[in-house]
Amino acid sequence: MRAMWKGSLSFGLVNIPVRLFAATEKKDLKFRYLHAPCHTPLEYRKVCGTCNTEVPWEEIVRGYEYEKNHFVVLSDEEINAAAGEKERLIEIQDFIKIEEIDPIFFQNSYYLAPDGPGGRPYLLLREAMLETGKIALATVTLRTKESMAVVRTYKDVLSLSTMFYPDEVRSVRDLPDLPKGVKVREKELVMAKELIENLAAPFEPEKYQDSYREKLLSMIQAKVEGKEVSVAPSPEREKVVDLLEALQASVKKSQKKREKAEKKDDNRKPSPRKEKATAAKK
């Protein structure tokens, strides 16, 4: 992995030299736009509408549009200067419990690794956070934007997750057609709770797969091999008008699924006789 940022993690008067690594990667399939008659990849060029010429990178500057078609131009040096001393600093402000933060605030995740002599203080902070059960609320400037961030323990390392500021989270009041004056029926609530209980399970991320990407890849491979690809129609979802009827059908379905999973688990477990035999051998 290649570090995308180097700086220090400020913990009181302790500065820990750290490197930042992207913790996630998108597995989206990338498609190129082609010219249909000849399948030549299309090029994207930066063209000035006034000069009617293609613009090289050295002639491109960044401008902020403060009014329609009125810009203030800022150089890279001016943009970086706005960060001041915080440009290469992850500054811890508070220690809190992770349950206090709603997941809607989280953006991107990164790994933090010690840099040079930062190993011992890095390990100290990680161990202290593990034992206190706290996470750190910090600020960090990445790519010309200062963000709130959370530093927490993840497996054997410290991780950093950037966050939205409160004014960047849209208000739920702007949502249209929110139900008002609608009462939930007791029987429906009971069934809904039963359905949730039947579907409750420990989080096992490895059991979730991107089936859409897998289907696309197999379709692409078939086309590469010159096979004819037939597109199956999407199955229609069963329409149930009555809410209670839909809940009852869902509960039955989830119960069968749970029973099947429990049977599978029972088959995997060794029988008491086998366990005794294994113990006797030992």
N, C-alpha and C positions, 0 to 999 in steps of 0.2 A: 504493500500500500504506500501511496505517496502522500506526504503531508501537504495540506492545502493552506496551512496557516501556521505561523510560529509566533509565540508570544509568551506571556506569563499569566499564571493564575494567582490572583491576589487573595490571601487568606489572613485577614488582620494585617500584621506587619510582615508576614511571610510571603515571599514571592516565589512561586514554583514555575520554573521554565517548562513550558509544555508545547506539544505539537498537536494540531487538530487534523483528524482524518474523517472523511465521510463514512458514516456507519451504515448507510443504505445505498442501494443502487436500483434504478428502475430497469425492469426487464421488458419494457414495452418493445414491440417489434417496430423497427423504423422503416418507413416506406419513403421512397423517393418519387417525386413527381416527374413523369416522363411525357414526351411529345408522342401522342397516340399513334400517328402514322409511322414513325421510325424508331420509337422507344429510346430516344436520346434523352439523358437526364437534363432537366431544365436548370439553368443557372440563375442565381439571384445576384443582382448587381445594385450597388448603391448609386443612384443617379440624382443629380441636382436638377430640380425642375426649372430653375431660373437659368442656369448656365447650359443646361441640356448636355451635360457630360458626366461620365462615370467618375466617382470621387474616390481617390486613393485614401488608405487609412490615415496617412500623415496629415491629411487635410480635414479630418473629422474631429469635431469638438463637441462637448456636451453643453446643452443649453436648457434652462428651465423656462417654460412658457407661463409667465405671470399674467399675461392677457392674451387674447386671441392674436396670434401671429407676432407677438412681442416676446423676445427672449433675453434672458440674462445668461451670458456664457461664463462657465466656471472651468478653470484648468484642473488637471488631476491633482496638482500640488495644493490648490485651494480647497478642493474637496477633501483631501487627506488631512489638511491642516485643521479642518472643522472638528475632527476627532480628537485633536490635541494629544495629550498624554495617554488617552484611552485607546489609541489606534491599535496597539499590540497587547491589550490587557483584558483579561476576564476578571472583573472585579466583583467579588462576593459581597452582597449587601446584607442578607439575612439567612438564617437557617430555619426551615419550616418542615412540616409534614407534607408528603406528596399528595395525601388525600384532600388537602386544602385547595389544590389547583384543579379546575375543570379541564378535561382533555381538549376542549375547544381552543384553548390558548396555545397548544403545542404546534410547532412548525416542522423543522428539520432536525435530524439527530446526527450527532458526531461522536467519535471516540477521542478521548484525550490521552496522550501518552507523554511520559516525562521526557524532557530534552536535556541531555548532558547531565549536570549535577542535580537534577530535580528528582531523582529516584526516591530518596529517603523522605523528604517532605510530602511528596506525592502519595507514597504508601501510608504515611502518618495520617493525612487528611482522609484517605479512603477508609482506613481502619476506624478512625474516630466517627465518621459518618455512618459506617455499618453498625457500630456499637450503640450510637445514640438514636438510630433509626430516622435521621434527619437528612434532608436534601438542601442544597444551597441555591438561593435565588441570587442571580448575578446579572450584570450587564456586559455586553460584548459588542464590538463594532466589526462587522464582516461586510465586505463589498460595499462600502460607503453607507451602510445602514447600521445604526445602533439598535440593538434588540435586547429585550429581557431574555434571560436564559435560565435554565435549571441545570445545575451540576449534580449528578447523582452517581451512585455505584451501580455498575452493570457487570455481572459476572466478576472477573478479576480486575476490571479497569474502572476508571471514571469516565462518564459520558456527559455530553453537553447537548441539551435540546433547546433550540431557539424558540422564542414565544412571541405571540402577538401582544402589543400593548392593548389595554382595555378599550381605547378609542378605535382600535382596528377591528374589534369584534362587533359585527352588526347587531343592532337591537332586534329582539324578537317581535317588538311592537310593529315593525315594518312588514311582517308576514301577513298576507291576505288570507281571508276565510278561516281564521282560527275559530274553533267551536266555542260558542258562548251560550250559556243557559241550557246546555245539554246535560242531562243526568245519566250517570252510569247505572245500569241495572245490577242488582246484587248477584243474580244468578250468572250473568255474563262475567262479572268480576271474579267470581269463584272459579269459573271455567278457565278464564284467562290466566289466573294464578296457578291453576293445575297444569296448564300447558307450559308455563314458564318452568315449573318444577320438573316436568318430564324432559324438558330440553336443557336443563341445567347440566353443565359438565365442566371439568377443569380445562383451562386454556392449554391446548396443545397445537402450537402454530404449524407444526409439520404436517398436520392432517388437512390443511387448507392448501389447495393448489389452484393455479390460474388455468382453468380448463379452456377458457377462450383462447389464450395464447397457444396452448397445446394443439387445439383444433386448427388454428391458423397455420402453425408450423407443419402439421401433417398435410394440410392442404397445399402449402407451398412445396413441400417435398414431392408430393404426388405430381404437381405441375412440372417440377424440375425433371422428373422421371418420364414425363410425357403421358401420364395417365389422365383420363378424363375425370374431372371432378364434378360430382353431382351434389347439389345443395339441397339438403333435406328441409322441408318446411318447418318453421318453429312450432312446437306443440302448443296447442291452446290450453291455457290455464282453466281449470274447472271453475265455473262461475257459481258462487253460492250467495244468494241474495240475503238470506236471513243470517244475522250476526251470530246468534246463539247456535244455529245449525252449523255454521262454519267453525265455531269454537269446538263444538262437540266432535265433529269429524276430525279436527286437528288433534284433539286430545287422544282420540282412538289411534290415530296414525302414529303419534309420538310415543304412546304406550307400547305399541308393537315394535317400534324401532328400539326403544329402551330395553324391552325384554330380549330382543335379538342380540343386542350388545352385551347384556348381562350373561346370556347363554355362552357367547363367544369367550367372555372372560372366565367363566366357570370351566370351559373346556381347556383353556390355557393353564389353569391352576392344576398342580399335581394332586392326585388322589391321596387321602390319608394313608392308605396301604403303601403307596409308592414312597411317601415321605418317611414312613416307619422303616421301610427297607433300606432307604438311603441313609437314614440315621444309624441303623444297625451296622452297615458297611463301614461307616466312619468309626 
